[in-house]
Amino acid sequence: MTKPELKAVRRMIEASRSPSGRLPARARAEVLAAVARARDAGMTDAVIAEALGVRVAALSRWRWREHSGAGKLVAVRVPLRASGLVVHAPHGVRVDGLSLDDVAELLKRLA
């Protein structure tokens, strides 16, 4: 990867930016591929960033997001508490682990 090739990537960056200045994911992937080729050719991040017209921090952030999976949604399951209901009574009494029927019976007896 040469500096003139990076200049072509710079023109692509400038043409691809949204009105807010963000770079779409597809364009960012192309930039990261070019950055990888430039690094393989021995260029430093500072030289690459200057040729692309971006900050070194932006390159680092893009690479980190690409490799870390940051920003991607992951499905998770949260198990429900199996211990039952908790009843708080006056004077700090707490009864934990009751079923709904047990709570109903307790409330009847306390009434």
VMD Tcl script that draws the C-alpha trace (Angstrom):
set ca {
  {0.00 0.00 0.00}
  {1.41 3.36 -1.04}
  {0.55 6.90 -0.04}
  {-1.23 7.55 -3.38}
  {-3.39 4.45 -2.76}
  {-4.23 5.80 0.70}
  {-5.13 9.14 -0.89}
  {-7.68 7.26 -3.04}
  {-9.10 5.72 0.14}
  {-9.23 9.24 1.61}
  {-11.38 10.40 -1.32}
  {-13.69 7.43 -0.71}
  {-13.94 8.40 2.97}
  {-14.81 11.99 2.08}
  {-17.46 10.84 -0.41}
  {-18.98 8.30 1.99}
  {-19.42 10.40 5.13}
  {-22.94 11.08 6.31}
  {-24.10 14.67 6.94}
  {-23.20 14.15 10.61}
  {-19.65 13.16 9.61}
  {-19.97 9.46 10.42}
  {-18.56 6.80 8.16}
  {-20.96 3.99 7.21}
  {-19.99 0.48 8.34}
  {-19.31 -0.78 4.81}
  {-16.96 2.12 4.05}
  {-15.27 1.70 7.44}
  {-14.64 -1.98 6.64}
  {-12.97 -0.98 3.35}
  {-10.86 1.59 5.19}
  {-9.80 -0.99 7.78}
  {-8.76 -3.39 5.02}
  {-6.64 -0.65 3.45}
  {-5.18 0.23 6.85}
  {-4.24 -3.43 7.41}
  {-2.47 -3.54 4.03}
  {-0.64 -0.29 4.83}
  {0.46 -1.61 8.23}
  {1.64 -4.84 6.58}
  {3.71 -2.64 4.25}
  {5.39 -1.10 7.29}
  {3.52 2.19 7.56}
  {2.84 3.60 11.01}
  {-0.61 4.55 12.24}
  {0.42 8.22 12.27}
  {1.42 8.14 8.58}
  {-1.72 6.22 7.64}
  {-3.99 8.56 9.58}
  {-2.41 11.63 8.01}
  {-2.80 10.18 4.50}
  {-6.44 9.31 5.20}
  {-7.22 12.65 6.82}
  {-8.41 11.08 10.08}
  {-7.07 11.05 13.61}
  {-4.93 8.18 14.87}
  {-7.51 7.74 17.65}
  {-10.24 7.17 15.04}
  {-8.20 4.38 13.42}
  {-7.61 2.77 16.80}
  {-11.29 3.03 17.72}
  {-12.42 1.53 14.38}
  {-10.00 -1.39 14.74}
  {-11.06 -1.97 18.34}
  {-14.76 -2.00 17.39}
  {-14.08 -4.35 14.50}
  {-12.18 -6.87 16.60}
  {-13.99 -6.60 19.91}
  {-17.52 -6.87 18.61}
  {-18.41 -3.64 20.39}
  {-21.73 -2.23 19.37}
  {-23.18 -5.60 18.38}
  {-26.30 -6.83 20.11}
  {-26.14 -10.22 21.78}
  {-29.17 -12.18 22.97}
  {-29.07 -13.08 26.64}
  {-31.34 -15.07 28.93}
  {-31.94 -13.96 32.47}
  {-33.25 -16.74 34.70}
  {-36.26 -15.87 36.80}
  {-35.90 -16.07 40.52}
  {-37.17 -19.48 41.59}
  {-37.34 -18.76 45.31}
  {-40.94 -17.51 45.26}
  {-42.44 -14.37 46.69}
  {-41.14 -12.17 49.48}
  {-43.50 -10.68 52.06}
  {-42.45 -7.69 54.17}
  {-44.52 -7.28 57.30}
  {-44.58 -4.49 59.87}
  {-41.73 -4.25 62.40}
  {-39.14 -5.60 59.92}
  {-40.49 -9.11 59.54}
  {-39.58 -10.61 56.16}
  {-40.78 -13.96 54.84}
  {-39.01 -15.22 51.72}
  {-39.68 -18.10 49.32}
  {-43.46 -18.33 49.52}
  {-45.74 -19.46 46.74}
  {-48.78 -17.35 45.86}
  {-51.03 -19.76 47.82}
  {-48.72 -19.49 50.86}
  {-48.89 -15.67 50.71}
  {-52.70 -15.79 50.52}
  {-52.85 -18.13 53.54}
  {-50.43 -15.94 55.50}
  {-52.46 -12.81 54.79}
  {-55.68 -14.59 55.87}
  {-54.09 -15.63 59.17}
  {-52.68 -12.17 59.81}
  {-56.01 -10.44 59.12}
}
mol new
graphics top color blue
foreach p $ca { graphics top sphere $p radius 0.5 }
foreach p [lrange $ca 0 end-1] q [lrange $ca 1 end] { graphics top cylinder $p $q radius 0.2 }
display resetview
